[in-house]
Amino acid sequence: MFEEFKEEVTVNKLADKVNDLLVRFEEIKEQNDRLRQEVVTLKAQNEAKNIQIQKLEEDLVNKSMESDDIFSKIEEVLKR
């Protein structure tokens, strides 16, 4: 009788541990899903920032060329 009780306690402990593991697994799975979604969001934001940076770099190059043109015209006027 004592052995049966001991086995029952062991099985109950094992069942509790399995249930705890299943709960923890679901929590980690949900966390993983949230993190995946966050990665997708951050990648999209990063791409938007890269596009914005690229546009600003192009604007900078254009402004630099415009200023070079203006300085060239000023030099021509001053040489006269």
Gaussian input, Z-matrix of N, CA and C with variables (Angstrom, degrees):
# hf/3-21g

backbone

0 1
 N
 C     1     B1
 C     2     B2     1     A1
 N     3     B3     2     A2     1     D1
 C     4     B4     3     A3     2     D2
 C     5     B5     4     A4     3     D3
 N     6     B6     5     A5     4     D4
 C     7     B7     6     A6     5     D5
 C     8     B8     7     A7     6     D6
 N     9     B9     8     A8     7     D7
 C    10    B10     9     A9     8     D8
 C    11    B11    10    A10     9     D9
 N    12    B12    11    A11    10    D10
 C    13    B13    12    A12    11    D11
 C    14    B14    13    A13    12    D12
 N    15    B15    14    A14    13    D13
 C    16    B16    15    A15    14    D14
 C    17    B17    16    A16    15    D15
 N    18    B18    17    A17    16    D16
 C    19    B19    18    A18    17    D17
 C    20    B20    19    A19    18    D18
 N    21    B21    20    A20    19    D19
 C    22    B22    21    A21    20    D20
 C    23    B23    22    A22    21    D21
 N    24    B24    23    A23    22    D22
 C    25    B25    24    A24    23    D23
 C    26    B26    25    A25    24    D24
 N    27    B27    26    A26    25    D25
 C    28    B28    27    A27    26    D26
 C    29    B29    28    A28    27    D27
 N    30    B30    29    A29    28    D28
 C    31    B31    30    A30    29    D29
 C    32    B32    31    A31    30    D30
 N    33    B33    32    A32    31    D31
 C    34    B34    33    A33    32    D32
 C    35    B35    34    A34    33    D33
 N    36    B36    35    A35    34    D34
 C    37    B37    36    A36    35    D35
 C    38    B38    37    A37    36    D36
 N    39    B39    38    A38    37    D37
 C    40    B40    39    A39    38    D38
 C    41    B41    40    A40    39    D39
 N    42    B42    41    A41    40    D40
 C    43    B43    42    A42    41    D41
 C    44    B44    43    A43    42    D42
 N    45    B45    44    A44    43    D43
 C    46    B46    45    A45    44    D44
 C    47    B47    46    A46    45    D45
 N    48    B48    47    A47    46    D46
 C    49    B49    48    A48    47    D47
 C    50    B50    49    A49    48    D48
 N    51    B51    50    A50    49    D49
 C    52    B52    51    A51    50    D50
 C    53    B53    52    A52    51    D51
 N    54    B54    53    A53    52    D52
 C    55    B55    54    A54    53    D53
 C    56    B56    55    A55    54    D54
 N    57    B57    56    A56    55    D55
 C    58    B58    57    A57    56    D56
 C    59    B59    58    A58    57    D57
 N    60    B60    59    A59    58    D58
 C    61    B61    60    A60    59    D59
 C    62    B62    61    A61    60    D60
 N    63    B63    62    A62    61    D61
 C    64    B64    63    A63    62    D62
 C    65    B65    64    A64    63    D63
 N    66    B66    65    A65    64    D64
 C    67    B67    66    A66    65    D65
 C    68    B68    67    A67    66    D66
 N    69    B69    68    A68    67    D67
 C    70    B70    69    A69    68    D68
 C    71    B71    70    A70    69    D69
 N    72    B72    71    A71    70    D70
 C    73    B73    72    A72    71    D71
 C    74    B74    73    A73    72    D72
 N    75    B75    74    A74    73    D73
 C    76    B76    75    A75    74    D74
 C    77    B77    76    A76    75    D75
 N    78    B78    77    A77    76    D76
 C    79    B79    78    A78    77    D77
 C    80    B80    79    A79    78    D78
 N    81    B81    80    A80    79    D79
 C    82    B82    81    A81    80    D80
 C    83    B83    82    A82    81    D81
 N    84    B84    83    A83    82    D82
 C    85    B85    84    A84    83    D83
 C    86    B86    85    A85    84    D84
 N    87    B87    86    A86    85    D85
 C    88    B88    87    A87    86    D86
 C    89    B89    88    A88    87    D87
 N    90    B90    89    A89    88    D88
 C    91    B91    90    A90    89    D89
 C    92    B92    91    A91    90    D90
 N    93    B93    92    A92    91    D91
 C    94    B94    93    A93    92    D92
 C    95    B95    94    A94    93    D93
 N    96    B96    95    A95    94    D94
 C    97    B97    96    A96    95    D95
 C    98    B98    97    A97    96    D96
 N    99    B99    98    A98    97    D97
 C   100   B100    99    A99    98    D98
 C   101   B101   100   A100    99    D99
 N   102   B102   101   A101   100   D100
 C   103   B103   102   A102   101   D101
 C   104   B104   103   A103   102   D102
 N   105   B105   104   A104   103   D103
 C   106   B106   105   A105   104   D104
 C   107   B107   106   A106   105   D105
 N   108   B108   107   A107   106   D106
 C   109   B109   108   A108   107   D107
 C   110   B110   109   A109   108   D108
 N   111   B111   110   A110   109   D109
 C   112   B112   111   A111   110   D110
 C   113   B113   112   A112   111   D111
 N   114   B114   113   A113   112   D112
 C   115   B115   114   A114   113   D113
 C   116   B116   115   A115   114   D114
 N   117   B117   116   A116   115   D115
 C   118   B118   117   A117   116   D116
 C   119   B119   118   A118   117   D117
 N   120   B120   119   A119   118   D118
 C   121   B121   120   A120   119   D119
 C   122   B122   121   A121   120   D120
 N   123   B123   122   A122   121   D121
 C   124   B124   123   A123   122   D122
 C   125   B125   124   A124   123   D123
 N   126   B126   125   A125   124   D124
 C   127   B127   126   A126   125   D125
 C   128   B128   127   A127   126   D126
 N   129   B129   128   A128   127   D127
 C   130   B130   129   A129   128   D128
 C   131   B131   130   A130   129   D129
 N   132   B132   131   A131   130   D130
 C   133   B133   132   A132   131   D131
 C   134   B134   133   A133   132   D132
 N   135   B135   134   A134   133   D133
 C   136   B136   135   A135   134   D134
 C   137   B137   136   A136   135   D135
 N   138   B138   137   A137   136   D136
 C   139   B139   138   A138   137   D137
 C   140   B140   139   A139   138   D138
 N   141   B141   140   A140   139   D139
 C   142   B142   141   A141   140   D140
 C   143   B143   142   A142   141   D141
 N   144   B144   143   A143   142   D142
 C   145   B145   144   A144   143   D143
 C   146   B146   145   A145   144   D144
 N   147   B147   146   A146   145   D145
 C   148   B148   147   A147   146   D146
 C   149   B149   148   A148   147   D147
 N   150   B150   149   A149   148   D148
 C   151   B151   150   A150   149   D149
 C   152   B152   151   A151   150   D150
 N   153   B153   152   A152   151   D151
 C   154   B154   153   A153   152   D152
 C   155   B155   154   A154   153   D153
 N   156   B156   155   A155   154   D154
 C   157   B157   156   A156   155   D155
 C   158   B158   157   A157   156   D156
 N   159   B159   158   A158   157   D157
 C   160   B160   159   A159   158   D158
 C   161   B161   160   A160   159   D159
 N   162   B162   161   A161   160   D160
 C   163   B163   162   A162   161   D161
 C   164   B164   163   A163   162   D162
 N   165   B165   164   A164   163   D163
 C   166   B166   165   A165   164   D164
 C   167   B167   166   A166   165   D165
 N   168   B168   167   A167   166   D166
 C   169   B169   168   A168   167   D167
 C   170   B170   169   A169   168   D168
 N   171   B171   170   A170   169   D169
 C   172   B172   171   A171   170   D170
 C   173   B173   172   A172   171   D171
 N   174   B174   173   A173   172   D172
 C   175   B175   174   A174   173   D173
 C   176   B176   175   A175   174   D174
 N   177   B177   176   A176   175   D175
 C   178   B178   177   A177   176   D176
 C   179   B179   178   A178   177   D177
 N   180   B180   179   A179   178   D178
 C   181   B181   180   A180   179   D179
 C   182   B182   181   A181   180   D180
 N   183   B183   182   A182   181   D181
 C   184   B184   183   A183   182   D182
 C   185   B185   184   A184   183   D183
 N   186   B186   185   A185   184   D184
 C   187   B187   186   A186   185   D185
 C   188   B188   187   A187   186   D186
 N   189   B189   188   A188   187   D187
 C   190   B190   189   A189   188   D188
 C   191   B191   190   A190   189   D189
 N   192   B192   191   A191   190   D190
 C   193   B193   192   A192   191   D191
 C   194   B194   193   A193   192   D192
 N   195   B195   194   A194   193   D193
 C   196   B196   195   A195   194   D194
 C   197   B197   196   A196   195   D195
 N   198   B198   197   A197   196   D196
 C   199   B199   198   A198   197   D197
 C   200   B200   199   A199   198   D198
 N   201   B201   200   A200   199   D199
 C   202   B202   201   A201   200   D200
 C   203   B203   202   A202   201   D201
 N   204   B204   203   A203   202   D202
 C   205   B205   204   A204   203   D203
 C   206   B206   205   A205   204   D204
 N   207   B207   206   A206   205   D205
 C   208   B208   207   A207   206   D206
 C   209   B209   208   A208   207   D207
 N   210   B210   209   A209   208   D208
 C   211   B211   210   A210   209   D209
 C   212   B212   211   A211   210   D210
 N   213   B213   212   A212   211   D211
 C   214   B214   213   A213   212   D212
 C   215   B215   214   A214   213   D213
 N   216   B216   215   A215   214   D214
 C   217   B217   216   A216   215   D215
 C   218   B218   217   A217   216   D216
 N   219   B219   218   A218   217   D217
 C   220   B220   219   A219   218   D218
 C   221   B221   220   A220   219   D219
 N   222   B222   221   A221   220   D220
 C   223   B223   222   A222   221   D221
 C   224   B224   223   A223   222   D222
 N   225   B225   224   A224   223   D223
 C   226   B226   225   A225   224   D224
 C   227   B227   226   A226   225   D225
 N   228   B228   227   A227   226   D226
 C   229   B229   228   A228   227   D227
 C   230   B230   229   A229   228   D228
 N   231   B231   230   A230   229   D229
 C   232   B232   231   A231   230   D230
 C   233   B233   232   A232   231   D231
 N   234   B234   233   A233   232   D232
 C   235   B235   234   A234   233   D233
 C   236   B236   235   A235   234   D234
 N   237   B237   236   A236   235   D235
 C   238   B238   237   A237   236   D236
 C   239   B239   238   A238   237   D237

   B1=1.4417
   B2=1.5285
   B3=1.3273
   B4=1.4598
   B5=1.5339
   B6=1.3397
   B7=1.4687
   B8=1.5184
   B9=1.3197
   B10=1.4619
   B11=1.5215
   B12=1.3211
   B13=1.4623
   B14=1.5240
   B15=1.3246
   B16=1.4637
   B17=1.5245
   B18=1.3280
   B19=1.4674
   B20=1.5269
   B21=1.3363
   B22=1.4583
   B23=1.5266
   B24=1.3254
   B25=1.4715
   B26=1.5221
   B27=1.3260
   B28=1.4644
   B29=1.5250
   B30=1.3209
   B31=1.4698
   B32=1.5231
   B33=1.3225
   B34=1.4739
   B35=1.5206
   B36=1.3225
   B37=1.4743
   B38=1.5229
   B39=1.3186
   B40=1.4671
   B41=1.5261
   B42=1.3270
   B43=1.4616
   B44=1.5323
   B45=1.3335
   B46=1.4613
   B47=1.5346
   B48=1.3001
   B49=1.4739
   B50=1.5289
   B51=1.3218
   B52=1.4662
   B53=1.5254
   B54=1.3140
   B55=1.4651
   B56=1.5218
   B57=1.3221
   B58=1.4664
   B59=1.5270
   B60=1.3297
   B61=1.4677
   B62=1.5213
   B63=1.3112
   B64=1.4639
   B65=1.5262
   B66=1.3224
   B67=1.4626
   B68=1.5212
   B69=1.3176
   B70=1.4711
   B71=1.5339
   B72=1.3324
   B73=1.4606
   B74=1.5252
   B75=1.3272
   B76=1.4622
   B77=1.5281
   B78=1.3309
   B79=1.4679
   B80=1.5271
   B81=1.3106
   B82=1.4667
   B83=1.5293
   B84=1.3075
   B85=1.4671
   B86=1.5356
   B87=1.3331
   B88=1.4651
   B89=1.5275
   B90=1.3296
   B91=1.4633
   B92=1.5266
   B93=1.3107
   B94=1.4583
   B95=1.5321
   B96=1.3284
   B97=1.4622
   B98=1.5233
   B99=1.3430
   B100=1.4699
   B101=1.5288
   B102=1.3173
   B103=1.4655
   B104=1.5295
   B105=1.3193
   B106=1.4718
   B107=1.5202
   B108=1.3326
   B109=1.4635
   B110=1.5269
   B111=1.3183
   B112=1.4637
   B113=1.5254
   B114=1.3163
   B115=1.4689
   B116=1.5253
   B117=1.3294
   B118=1.4722
   B119=1.5245
   B120=1.3293
   B121=1.4669
   B122=1.5254
   B123=1.3325
   B124=1.4659
   B125=1.5242
   B126=1.3336
   B127=1.4697
   B128=1.5233
   B129=1.3261
   B130=1.4695
   B131=1.5264
   B132=1.3301
   B133=1.4648
   B134=1.5245
   B135=1.3291
   B136=1.4543
   B137=1.5320
   B138=1.3192
   B139=1.4661
   B140=1.5238
   B141=1.3312
   B142=1.4675
   B143=1.5260
   B144=1.3210
   B145=1.4736
   B146=1.5288
   B147=1.3357
   B148=1.4665
   B149=1.5262
   B150=1.3260
   B151=1.4676
   B152=1.5230
   B153=1.3250
   B154=1.4681
   B155=1.5288
   B156=1.3115
   B157=1.4706
   B158=1.5238
   B159=1.3248
   B160=1.4646
   B161=1.5271
   B162=1.3336
   B163=1.4640
   B164=1.5283
   B165=1.3335
   B166=1.4643
   B167=1.5304
   B168=1.3302
   B169=1.4700
   B170=1.5249
   B171=1.3293
   B172=1.4694
   B173=1.5229
   B174=1.3398
   B175=1.4628
   B176=1.5255
   B177=1.3217
   B178=1.4551
   B179=1.5333
   B180=1.3244
   B181=1.4692
   B182=1.5283
   B183=1.3290
   B184=1.4685
   B185=1.5260
   B186=1.3315
   B187=1.4746
   B188=1.5222
   B189=1.3172
   B190=1.4610
   B191=1.5210
   B192=1.3278
   B193=1.4817
   B194=1.5261
   B195=1.3184
   B196=1.4674
   B197=1.5266
   B198=1.3297
   B199=1.4678
   B200=1.5277
   B201=1.3360
   B202=1.4667
   B203=1.5252
   B204=1.3221
   B205=1.4669
   B206=1.5254
   B207=1.3212
   B208=1.4647
   B209=1.5234
   B210=1.3463
   B211=1.4697
   B212=1.5268
   B213=1.3148
   B214=1.4658
   B215=1.5199
   B216=1.3177
   B217=1.4688
   B218=1.5184
   B219=1.3245
   B220=1.4700
   B221=1.5315
   B222=1.3304
   B223=1.4674
   B224=1.5285
   B225=1.3293
   B226=1.4731
   B227=1.5142
   B228=1.3322
   B229=1.4622
   B230=1.5197
   B231=1.3132
   B232=1.4638
   B233=1.5358
   B234=1.3059
   B235=1.4778
   B236=1.5172
   B237=1.2866
   B238=1.4718
   B239=1.4745
   A1=111.27
   A2=116.77
   A3=120.87
   A4=110.55
   A5=116.41
   A6=120.23
   A7=110.96
   A8=118.39
   A9=122.04
   A10=110.40
   A11=116.83
   A12=121.29
   A13=110.61
   A14=115.94
   A15=121.48
   A16=110.25
   A17=117.00
   A18=120.85
   A19=110.50
   A20=116.51
   A21=120.62
   A22=110.46
   A23=116.90
   A24=120.96
   A25=109.81
   A26=116.81
   A27=121.14
   A28=110.32
   A29=117.26
   A30=121.27
   A31=109.91
   A32=117.31
   A33=120.31
   A34=111.39
   A35=116.27
   A36=119.82
   A37=110.18
   A38=115.44
   A39=119.97
   A40=110.27
   A41=116.79
   A42=120.72
   A43=110.58
   A44=116.77
   A45=120.57
   A46=110.82
   A47=116.45
   A48=120.03
   A49=110.57
   A50=116.88
   A51=120.29
   A52=109.58
   A53=117.04
   A54=120.28
   A55=111.26
   A56=116.99
   A57=120.92
   A58=110.83
   A59=115.89
   A60=120.02
   A61=111.26
   A62=117.18
   A63=120.67
   A64=111.28
   A65=116.45
   A66=120.33
   A67=109.50
   A68=116.44
   A69=120.74
   A70=111.08
   A71=116.09
   A72=120.69
   A73=110.69
   A74=117.16
   A75=120.81
   A76=111.25
   A77=116.39
   A78=119.95
   A79=110.61
   A80=115.90
   A81=120.17
   A82=110.46
   A83=116.32
   A84=120.40
   A85=110.47
   A86=116.86
   A87=120.64
   A88=110.99
   A89=116.04
   A90=119.85
   A91=110.22
   A92=116.29
   A93=121.14
   A94=110.70
   A95=116.96
   A96=120.67
   A97=111.17
   A98=116.08
   A99=119.52
   A100=110.93
   A101=116.25
   A102=119.65
   A103=111.45
   A104=116.77
   A105=119.67
   A106=110.49
   A107=116.57
   A108=120.19
   A109=110.64
   A110=116.08
   A111=120.06
   A112=110.68
   A113=117.02
   A114=120.91
   A115=110.18
   A116=116.52
   A117=120.33
   A118=109.87
   A119=116.05
   A120=120.55
   A121=110.96
   A122=116.40
   A123=120.25
   A124=111.91
   A125=116.63
   A126=119.24
   A127=110.78
   A128=116.73
   A129=120.36
   A130=110.64
   A131=116.61
   A132=120.10
   A133=110.74
   A134=116.26
   A135=120.91
   A136=110.70
   A137=115.99
   A138=119.71
   A139=110.60
   A140=116.80
   A141=120.30
   A142=110.33
   A143=117.01
   A144=120.40
   A145=110.58
   A146=116.47
   A147=119.50
   A148=111.39
   A149=116.34
   A150=119.98
   A151=109.99
   A152=115.97
   A153=120.36
   A154=110.82
   A155=117.48
   A156=121.50
   A157=110.35
   A158=115.83
   A159=119.96
   A160=110.85
   A161=117.10
   A162=120.59
   A163=110.62
   A164=116.30
   A165=119.52
   A166=111.30
   A167=116.98
   A168=119.97
   A169=110.56
   A170=116.76
   A171=119.95
   A172=110.80
   A173=116.85
   A174=120.83
   A175=110.82
   A176=116.37
   A177=120.93
   A178=110.87
   A179=116.14
   A180=119.90
   A181=109.89
   A182=116.86
   A183=120.41
   A184=111.21
   A185=117.06
   A186=120.16
   A187=110.45
   A188=115.66
   A189=119.13
   A190=110.61
   A191=116.18
   A192=119.44
   A193=110.17
   A194=117.60
   A195=120.94
   A196=110.59
   A197=116.36
   A198=118.79
   A199=110.37
   A200=117.07
   A201=119.63
   A202=110.35
   A203=116.93
   A204=120.87
   A205=110.83
   A206=116.41
   A207=120.47
   A208=110.41
   A209=117.43
   A210=120.29
   A211=111.23
   A212=116.72
   A213=119.88
   A214=110.35
   A215=116.36
   A216=119.89
   A217=110.93
   A218=116.58
   A219=120.57
   A220=109.81
   A221=116.80
   A222=120.28
   A223=110.49
   A224=117.40
   A225=120.14
   A226=110.85
   A227=115.94
   A228=119.52
   A229=110.43
   A230=117.26
   A231=120.53
   A232=112.59
   A233=117.36
   A234=121.08
   A235=110.87
   A236=119.16
   A237=121.56
   A238=112.69
   D1=-41.99
   D2=178.67
   D3=-62.95
   D4=-38.97
   D5=179.39
   D6=-64.41
   D7=-40.29
   D8=177.80
   D9=-62.95
   D10=-42.92
   D11=178.24
   D12=-63.00
   D13=-42.33
   D14=179.45
   D15=-63.43
   D16=-42.86
   D17=178.54
   D18=-64.92
   D19=-40.40
   D20=179.75
   D21=-63.90
   D22=-41.96
   D23=177.70
   D24=-63.04
   D25=-42.21
   D26=179.72
   D27=-64.02
   D28=-44.19
   D29=179.04
   D30=-63.90
   D31=-41.22
   D32=178.42
   D33=-63.80
   D34=-42.03
   D35=177.74
   D36=-62.56
   D37=-43.00
   D38=179.60
   D39=-63.89
   D40=-43.65
   D41=178.52
   D42=-61.15
   D43=-41.54
   D44=178.16
   D45=-62.57
   D46=-42.48
   D47=-179.82
   D48=-65.91
   D49=-39.99
   D50=178.00
   D51=-63.98
   D52=-43.37
   D53=177.78
   D54=-62.19
   D55=-42.51
   D56=176.57
   D57=-59.94
   D58=-42.32
   D59=178.83
   D60=-64.15
   D61=-40.30
   D62=179.02
   D63=-65.05
   D64=-40.72
   D65=177.60
   D66=-63.79
   D67=-46.79
   D68=179.96
   D69=-62.99
   D70=-38.71
   D71=177.75
   D72=-60.37
   D73=-45.29
   D74=179.44
   D75=-64.36
   D76=-39.46
   D77=177.79
   D78=-62.40
   D79=-44.89
   D80=-179.20
   D81=-67.68
   D82=-37.37
   D83=177.96
   D84=-62.76
   D85=-43.58
   D86=177.43
   D87=-64.42
   D88=-41.60
   D89=178.04
   D90=-62.64
   D91=-41.60
   D92=178.61
   D93=-61.38
   D94=-42.55
   D95=177.92
   D96=-62.44
   D97=-42.69
   D98=177.94
   D99=-62.88
   D100=-42.00
   D101=-179.74
   D102=-66.85
   D103=-38.49
   D104=176.22
   D105=-60.88
   D106=-44.01
   D107=179.26
   D108=-64.10
   D109=-38.85
   D110=178.00
   D111=-64.07
   D112=-39.81
   D113=177.87
   D114=-62.25
   D115=-43.38
   D116=178.95
   D117=-61.32
   D118=-45.02
   D119=179.63
   D120=-62.13
   D121=-45.44
   D122=-178.93
   D123=-65.92
   D124=-36.45
   D125=176.60
   D126=-63.78
   D127=-41.04
   D128=178.14
   D129=-64.44
   D130=-42.90
   D131=177.81
   D132=-63.17
   D133=-40.77
   D134=179.40
   D135=-62.51
   D136=-42.87
   D137=178.82
   D138=-63.27
   D139=-41.59
   D140=178.13
   D141=-62.43
   D142=-41.36
   D143=178.54
   D144=-65.24
   D145=-40.62
   D146=178.50
   D147=-62.08
   D148=-40.25
   D149=177.47
   D150=-64.24
   D151=-42.51
   D152=179.00
   D153=-63.24
   D154=-42.88
   D155=178.52
   D156=-62.85
   D157=-43.89
   D158=179.55
   D159=-60.43
   D160=-42.47
   D161=178.53
   D162=-63.64
   D163=-42.74
   D164=179.65
   D165=-65.22
   D166=-37.17
   D167=177.05
   D168=-64.83
   D169=-40.76
   D170=177.16
   D171=-64.22
   D172=-41.94
   D173=177.07
   D174=-60.78
   D175=-40.65
   D176=179.68
   D177=-63.42
   D178=-43.64
   D179=178.37
   D180=-62.19
   D181=-43.52
   D182=179.36
   D183=-63.39
   D184=-42.29
   D185=179.09
   D186=-65.30
   D187=-38.22
   D188=178.60
   D189=-63.77
   D190=-42.53
   D191=178.48
   D192=-65.49
   D193=-39.24
   D194=178.07
   D195=-62.78
   D196=-43.80
   D197=-179.28
   D198=-66.87
   D199=-36.89
   D200=176.46
   D201=-62.09
   D202=-41.40
   D203=178.10
   D204=-62.76
   D205=-43.45
   D206=-179.78
   D207=-63.86
   D208=-43.60
   D209=178.47
   D210=-63.54
   D211=-37.20
   D212=178.17
   D213=-63.84
   D214=-42.67
   D215=178.97
   D216=-65.32
   D217=-40.20
   D218=178.34
   D219=-62.56
   D220=-43.65
   D221=178.74
   D222=-61.88
   D223=-40.38
   D224=178.36
   D225=-62.14
   D226=-42.03
   D227=-179.46
   D228=-66.62
   D229=-39.94
   D230=-178.81
   D231=-70.55
   D232=-25.80
   D233=179.86
   D234=-75.22
   D235=-18.58
   D236=-176.59
   D237=-74.77

